[in-house]
Amino acid sequence: MVIYLEKISSRKERPELQNALKATAKGDVFVIYKLDRLARSTKEFYQLTDQLKEKGVEFVSVNDSFDTTTPTGKAMFGMLAVFAEFERDIIHQRTKAGLDAARKRGKIGGRPAIDKKTKKHVRTLYNAGESATDIAKEYGIGRSTIYKILNESVDE
C-alpha cells in the first residue's frame, strides 16, 4: 500500500494527486478519504474516475462508504459528486459574503502592512550581515517577506 498525502489546497496544481494517478495500475484500488478531497467539480470527478476505470483501477471513498465497482456505487458516486460540488460552491459563497460584510464594517483582511521604518531596519540589519531567518524571527514575519522587502525599491 502506498499513501499519497497532498499538503496544498489548490484548484490547479496538485502534484501528489498526479503522482498517485500515475502510479496506479490495473487491479489497483484507488482509495480516498472523502469525495471532495479528490476533485473540485463534478466534471473533474468524472474525468478522474473515467481515467481510473480505463486503467482498470477500482475507486473507493472511505468516508462516503461506496465503491464504483457496483451499479449502486456508480449511481451514488454521481449523486455525491453533485452534492460535493454544491457544498464547495456554498462554502465559497459564504466565505465571499463574510469577507464582503467584514469590509463593509471597515475590517481589512490580510496581515498588516509593514511600515517604512521597519523596512529600513530590515535592510540595515541584512546589509550588516544579519541572516534573513534571524531578522524574520526578530520581527515576527516570514523569511520570504524579508526578501520581498530587500527586493523592493528603497523609496517604497
SEBA-997263 format. One line per 4 residues: number of its first residue (from 1); their letters; for each residue x, y, z of C-alpha. Coordinates in nm, 4 decimals. Layout:
NUM> A> X:Y:Z | ...
//
This chain:
1> MVIY> 0.0000:0.0000:0.0000 | 0.1265:0.3461:-0.0935 | -0.0188:0.6605:0.0635 | -0.0051:0.9967:-0.1115
5> LEKI> -0.0727:1.2997:0.1062 | -0.1448:1.6314:-0.0621 | -0.0281:1.9198:0.1536 | -0.1622:2.2005:-0.0604
9> SSRK> -0.5133:2.3067:-0.1408 | -0.5477:2.4215:-0.4935 | -0.7801:2.4137:-0.7877 | -0.4855:2.3998:-1.0248
13> ERPE> -0.1774:2.2002:-0.9362 | -0.1943:1.9035:-0.7014 | 0.1303:1.7147:-0.7547 | 0.0587:1.4310:-0.5102
17> LQNA> -0.2734:1.3540:-0.6800 | -0.0954:1.3446:-1.0152 | 0.1744:1.1158:-0.8693 | -0.0912:0.8846:-0.7231
21> LKAT> -0.2796:0.8664:-1.0535 | 0.0412:0.7935:-1.2470 | 0.1328:0.5150:-1.0050 | -0.1945:0.3261:-1.0472
25> AKGD> -0.2070:0.0052:-1.2483 | -0.4703:-0.2485:-1.3498 | -0.6116:-0.4271:-1.0457 | -0.5261:-0.1476:-0.8016
29> VFVI> -0.7807:0.0111:-0.5716 | -0.7636:0.3904:-0.5544 | -0.8836:0.4842:-0.2055 | -0.9648:0.8356:-0.0930
33> YKLD> -1.0895:0.9619:0.2408 | -1.3722:1.1780:0.1043 | -1.5030:1.2654:-0.2420 | -1.4495:1.6394:-0.2109
37> RLAR> -1.0795:1.5722:-0.1487 | -1.0419:1.4202:-0.4955 | -1.1941:1.6750:-0.7299 | -1.3178:2.0314:-0.7300
41> STKE> -1.6099:1.9870:-0.9702 | -1.8425:1.7172:-1.0975 | -1.6705:1.7332:-1.4360 | -1.3315:1.6753:-1.2736
45> FYQL> -1.4765:1.3828:-1.0713 | -1.5947:1.2131:-1.3854 | -1.2688:1.2768:-1.5696 | -1.0621:1.1288:-1.2857
49> TDQL> -1.2839:0.8253:-1.2341 | -1.3018:0.7626:-1.6096 | -0.9211:0.7776:-1.6171 | -0.9068:0.5222:-1.3346
53> KEKG> -1.1683:0.2988:-1.4997 | -0.9747:0.2995:-1.8289 | -0.6677:0.1776:-1.6409 | -0.8694:-0.0985:-1.4708
57> VEFV> -0.8439:0.0646:-1.1290 | -1.1248:0.0391:-0.8746 | -1.2301:0.3502:-0.6837 | -1.3310:0.3587:-0.3161
61> SVND> -1.4281:0.6505:-0.0920 | -1.3855:0.5597:0.2753 | -1.5945:0.8367:0.4309 | -1.8720:0.8087:0.1724
65> SFDT> -1.8810:0.4260:0.2075 | -1.9083:0.3214:-0.1547 | -1.7104:0.1991:-0.4489 | -1.7598:0.2336:-0.8230
69> TTPT> -1.7391:-0.1368:-0.8992 | -2.1157:-0.1796:-0.8475 | -2.4102:-0.0160:-1.0280 | -2.5332:0.1239:-0.6953
73> GKAM> -2.1891:0.2628:-0.6231 | -2.1770:0.4291:-0.9639 | -2.5182:0.5894:-0.9075 | -2.4201:0.7027:-0.5584
77> FGML> -2.0977:0.8431:-0.6960 | -2.2863:1.0591:-0.9440 | -2.5192:1.1955:-0.6784 | -2.2465:1.2538:-0.4222
81> AVFA> -2.0259:1.4244:-0.6806 | -2.3044:1.6743:-0.7489 | -2.3569:1.7366:-0.3769 | -1.9833:1.7723:-0.3122
85> EFER> -1.9590:2.0388:-0.5843 | -2.2694:2.2099:-0.4432 | -2.1154:2.2106:-0.0933 | -1.7919:2.3653:-0.2227
89> DIIH> -1.9886:2.6361:-0.4046 | -2.1919:2.7159:-0.0924 | -1.8759:2.7408:0.1197 | -1.7217:2.9705:-0.1423
93> QRTK> -2.0316:3.1932:-0.1455 | -2.0457:3.2103:0.2360 | -1.6780:3.2961:0.2592 | -1.7156:3.5708:-0.0013
97> AGLD> -2.0254:3.7090:0.1737 | -1.8434:3.7070:0.5082 | -1.5453:3.8942:0.3643 | -1.7749:4.1480:0.1948
101> AARK> -1.9646:4.2032:0.5214 | -1.6371:4.2494:0.7111 | -1.5186:4.5063:0.4545 | -1.8459:4.6991:0.4960
105> RGKI> -1.7778:4.7101:0.8708 | -1.4339:4.8552:0.7979 | -1.2344:4.5371:0.8563 | -0.9458:4.4741:0.6229
109> GGRP> -0.8293:4.1184:0.5649 | -0.4726:4.0005:0.5500 | -0.1688:4.0870:0.7503 | -0.0958:4.4447:0.8482
113> AIDK> 0.1343:4.6376:0.6138 | 0.4957:4.6791:0.7179 | 0.5841:5.0439:0.7692 | 0.8776:5.2222:0.6020
117> KTKK> 1.0729:5.2460:0.9289 | 1.0619:4.8691:0.9796 | 1.1584:4.8083:0.6166 | 1.4572:5.0410:0.6628
121> HVRT> 1.5631:4.8494:0.9769 | 1.5318:4.5176:0.7918 | 1.7559:4.6445:0.5099 | 2.0087:4.7844:0.7592
125> LYNA> 2.0268:4.4594:0.9562 | 2.0589:4.2492:0.6395 | 2.3302:4.4742:0.4973 | 2.5148:4.4489:0.8299
129> GESA> 2.5348:4.0713:0.7860 | 2.2313:3.9577:0.9832 | 2.0623:3.6496:0.8321 | 1.7132:3.6753:0.6829
133> TDIA> 1.5984:3.3991:0.9190 | 1.7134:3.5872:1.2278 | 1.5593:3.9144:1.1080 | 1.2315:3.7380:1.0332
137> KEYG> 1.2229:3.5873:1.3833 | 1.3020:3.9240:1.5410 | 1.0166:4.0997:1.3616 | 0.7722:3.8080:1.3657
141> IGRS> 0.7394:3.7922:0.9889 | 0.8184:3.5310:0.7273 | 1.1617:3.4974:0.5745 | 1.0095:3.5388:0.2293
145> TIYK> 0.8755:3.8769:0.3456 | 1.2319:3.9797:0.4314 | 1.3399:3.9008:0.0763 | 1.0412:4.0899:-0.0653
149> ILNE> 1.1436:4.3945:0.1378 | 1.5018:4.3628:0.0171 | 1.3869:4.3412:-0.3465 | 1.1631:4.6495:-0.3224
153> SVDE> 1.2934:4.9827:-0.4358 | 1.4128:5.1909:-0.1375 | 1.1503:5.4668:-0.1765 | 0.8545:5.2252:-0.1233
//
